[in-house]
Structures are given as structure tokens and as C-alpha cells.
Amino acid sequence: MFKGILDKLFKSEQKPAQPAVQYVNHEEVEALVDAKIKEHAAALQTTSHDQDNPNHTADQEDYTLTAKQIEYALSLIDKVSNEFALAIDPAKLTIKDLNRLIAYNRYKNKGTLINLVKKGVLRKK
């Protein structure tokens, strides 16, 4: 008797209901693709317009650092102080600048320091 009940509980013969498959015709697919292409083209136009706008610079997209991050960036600059010095106010350092300093500290790639010099963050002594 218990075996029959256990078999019914664990060996259920009910099949899970499968969701109904909805078919999409060719015209609907083309309409969706055209809408996505137009949306993408509009997005590209707005980004190119933003880049052409003289009031909008790339520096506005950079994020400023917290006090601890500024201290850390200054300590990294001190490590490379034999050749380079900070050329801007430490409060104007950005996350991108900090990431470049960390990359130099990790990989010792002079190109990262050159990029900071070109941007005006560092200057040669």
C-alpha cells in the first residue's frame, strides 16, 4: 500500500504543459529589424552630435576621485617622481588618470606615462 502511494508521488505520469509556440511571419521580422536599425542609426547620430558639440568635452565624462583615491594617486606619482611631476591640481585627477597610474605601477609601461603627459596630468622634470 505504501509502495503504491510512494510510486504515485515520485513517479508522476503527468507531463509538464508546454507553452504554445507563437510563429512570427516574415513581415513582422523585417519590421522589427528595420525598427532596430533606425533606433541604432538615431543613437549613432546623437553620439556624433554630442561629440561635435563644443560645450561637451570628454573631460565631462571623467569622474573625479575621492580623497583616498587622490592620496593613492599621489603616492603612485611619488614612485615615478624621478622623471615626472604632477602638472595639475590633485583635485582635478580623474579615475582614468588613476587607472593609468596603476597600470604603469603594475606593468612598468612608459606609454601610460607618456599618455598622462600628453593629457597634461604629468610633466617631465
Secondary structure in CASP SS format (residue, H / E / C, confidence):
PFRMAT SS
TARGET T0000
AUTHOR 0000-0000-0000
METHOD secondary structure of the structure
MODEL  1
M C 1.00
F H 1.00
K H 1.00
G H 1.00
I H 1.00
L H 1.00
D H 1.00
K H 1.00
L H 1.00
F H 1.00
K C 1.00
S C 1.00
E C 1.00
Q C 1.00
K C 1.00
P C 1.00
A C 1.00
Q C 1.00
P C 1.00
A C 1.00
V C 1.00
Q C 1.00
Y C 1.00
V C 1.00
N C 1.00
H H 1.00
E H 1.00
E H 1.00
V H 1.00
E H 1.00
A H 1.00
L H 1.00
V H 1.00
D H 1.00
A H 1.00
K H 1.00
I H 1.00
K H 1.00
E H 1.00
H H 1.00
A H 1.00
A H 1.00
A H 1.00
L H 1.00
Q H 1.00
T H 1.00
T H 1.00
S H 1.00
H H 1.00
D H 1.00
Q H 1.00
D H 1.00
N C 1.00
P C 1.00
N C 1.00
H C 1.00
T C 1.00
A H 1.00
D H 1.00
Q H 1.00
E H 1.00
D C 1.00
Y C 1.00
T E 1.00
L C 1.00
T C 1.00
A H 1.00
K H 1.00
Q H 1.00
I H 1.00
E H 1.00
Y H 1.00
A H 1.00
L H 1.00
S H 1.00
L H 1.00
I H 1.00
D H 1.00
K H 1.00
V C 1.00
S C 1.00
N C 1.00
E C 1.00
F E 1.00
A E 1.00
L E 1.00
A C 1.00
I C 1.00
D C 1.00
P H 1.00
A H 1.00
K H 1.00
L C 1.00
T E 1.00
I H 1.00
K H 1.00
D H 1.00
L H 1.00
N H 1.00
R H 1.00
L H 1.00
I H 1.00
A H 1.00
Y H 1.00
N H 1.00
R H 1.00
Y H 1.00
K C 1.00
N C 1.00
K H 1.00
G H 1.00
T H 1.00
L H 1.00
I H 1.00
N H 1.00
L H 1.00
V H 1.00
K H 1.00
K H 1.00
G C 1.00
V C 1.00
L E 1.00
R E 1.00
K E 1.00
K C 1.00
END
